[in-house]
């Protein structure tokens, strides 16, 4: 495993999706921290300073947009890729206005996800 790849924080409440992404990303050599709640995800982000956050837009108790705003305030510089299974144009526009790096629809195409993670890592390195 290549330990030089980006550290990814995955904030996803669905256990099957978390497991799928964990296996996929670790197979690709990424280091991964997982969280199933927004509050734990924020704590993990502050403690671990990930390069990229994969953030589900629908979390129990807090919206992904609220999480995005909070992350921007408390963990500046991290690149955030929003994940959703629900097409909501208003949410997508709001997320991009709040400086989300990318927006990915579920079901996730792995090649697309890996490509966007690589771009996010390069973008973070330049800023």
C-alpha positions in Angstrom: 0.0 0.0 0.0 1.3 3.5 -0.9 1.2 5.5 2.3 2.0 8.7 0.4 -1.5 9.0 -1.0 -4.0 11.5 0.4 -5.7 11.0 3.7 -9.4 10.8 3.1 -12.2 11.4 5.7 -15.3 9.6 4.7 -18.5 10.9 6.4 -21.3 8.5 5.4 -24.1 7.1 7.6 -25.0 4.1 5.4 -22.9 1.1 6.6 -22.9 -0.6 3.2 -21.7 2.5 1.4 -19.0 3.1 4.0 -17.8 -0.5 3.6 -17.8 -0.3 -0.2 -15.9 3.0 -0.2 -13.5 1.8 2.5 -12.5 -1.3 0.6 -12.3 0.5 -2.8 -10.2 3.4 -1.5 -7.9 1.3 0.6 -7.3 -1.0 -2.4 -6.3 2.1 -4.3 -3.7 2.9 -1.6 -5.5 5.7 0.1 -5.4 6.2 3.9 -8.9 6.5 5.2 -10.7 7.7 8.4 -14.4 7.0 8.7 -17.3 8.6 10.4 -21.0 7.9 10.4 -22.2 11.2 11.9 -21.6 14.8 11.2 -20.3 15.7 14.7 -17.8 12.8 14.7 -16.7 13.8 11.2 -16.0 17.3 12.3 -14.0 16.1 15.3 -12.1 13.7 13.0 -11.4 16.5 10.5 -10.1 18.8 13.2 -7.9 16.1 14.7 -6.6 14.4 11.5 -6.4 17.3 9.0 -7.4 15.2 6.0 -6.6 16.1 2.4 -10.0 15.3 1.1 -13.4 14.8 2.7 -16.1 12.7 1.1 -19.3 14.1 2.7 -22.7 12.6 2.3 -25.3 15.3 1.9 -28.0 13.5 3.9 -26.8 12.7 7.5 -28.9 12.1 10.5 -29.3 15.3 12.6 -27.5 17.6 10.3 -27.5 18.4 6.6 -24.5 18.0 4.5 -24.7 21.7 3.6 -24.6 22.6 7.3 -21.6 20.3 7.6 -19.9 21.9 4.6 -20.3 25.4 6.1 -19.0 24.2 9.5 -16.0 22.4 7.9 -15.1 25.6 5.9 -15.1 27.5 9.2 -13.2 25.1 11.4 -11.0 23.1 8.9 -10.1 25.6 6.2 -8.2 24.3 3.2 -9.6 20.8 3.1 -11.1 19.8 -0.2 -14.7 18.5 0.1 -16.4 16.2 -2.3 -20.2 16.0 -1.8 -21.9 12.6 -2.2 -25.6 12.2 -2.7 -28.2 9.8 -3.9 -30.8 12.5 -4.5 -30.7 14.9 -7.4 -31.3 18.3 -5.8 -30.2 21.1 -8.0 -30.7 23.8 -5.3 -28.5 21.8 -2.9 -25.9 21.3 -5.6 -25.7 25.0 -6.4 -25.5 25.9 -2.7 -22.7 23.4 -2.2 -20.7 24.8 -5.0 -21.2 28.3 -3.8 -19.9 27.2 -0.4 -16.7 26.0 -2.2 -17.3 22.3 -2.4 -14.7 20.8 -4.7 -17.0 18.4 -6.5 -20.4 16.8 -6.4 -20.9 13.0 -7.1 -24.1 11.2 -7.5 -24.7 7.7 -6.1 -24.4 5.1 -7.3 -20.7 6.1 -7.5 -18.6 5.3 -10.5 -15.2 4.3 -9.0 -13.1 5.7 -11.8 -14.9 9.1 -11.5 -14.4 9.1 -7.8 -10.7 8.3 -7.9 -10.2 10.9 -10.6 -11.9 13.6 -8.5 -10.0 12.6 -5.4 -6.7 13.0 -7.4 -7.8 16.4 -8.7 -8.8 17.5 -5.2 -5.4 16.4 -3.8 -3.5 18.3 -6.5 -5.7 21.4 -6.0 -5.1 21.3 -2.2 -1.3 21.0 -2.9 -1.4 24.2 -5.0 -3.3 26.3 -2.5 
